[in-house]
């Protein structure tokens, strides 16, 4: 069990470093105030997550542990946006249109509300 946590910590650390490196590179090109760093990370994360997902499904035989380590550990640390898109695409693939819409609406819409609620609470302290 401890070994699993260590592997997830390593994968998450590498994903974090990859995110920091890519966003930093984009910010150096476009300026620190640009939102392009985050956008490029999120879009790259979605592309890579989709590609890896299909390779694991159709080309490479890997254990559930490796699949989870790569998609949750590394990619989850690289960008959780890719996880949102992967999960929503699975709902769309299985024709669960309402759940997909609700998932996007809650995570995006309520996410903004939660951000501003947290900011308001933070200002009070």
C-alpha positions, 0 to 999 in steps of 0.5 A: 500500500505504501509503495502505491502512494509513493508511485502516485506521489512520483507521478503527481510530482512529474505531472506538476513539474510538467505543468509548471514547465509548460505554463512557464514556457508559454508565459515567457513567450506571451507575458505573465499576465496572459491566460495562454499558459493555463489554456495551453496546459488544459488543451494539451492535457486533454489531447494527451489524455485522449491519446493515452486513453485510446492507446491503453484501450486499443494498442497497449496492454497495461494493468489497471494500476498503470492506467490509473497511475498515468491518467490519475497520477500524472495527468491529474497533476498536470491538469484536472481539466483533462479529467473533467473532459474525459469523464464528460466525454464518457457520459456523452459516449454512453448517451448520458446527455443530461448527466454530461450537461449537469456535470459541466454546468456544476463544475464550471458554474458552481466552480465560479460561485465557490471561487467567489464565495471563498474569496468573500470569506477570505476577505473577512479574515 
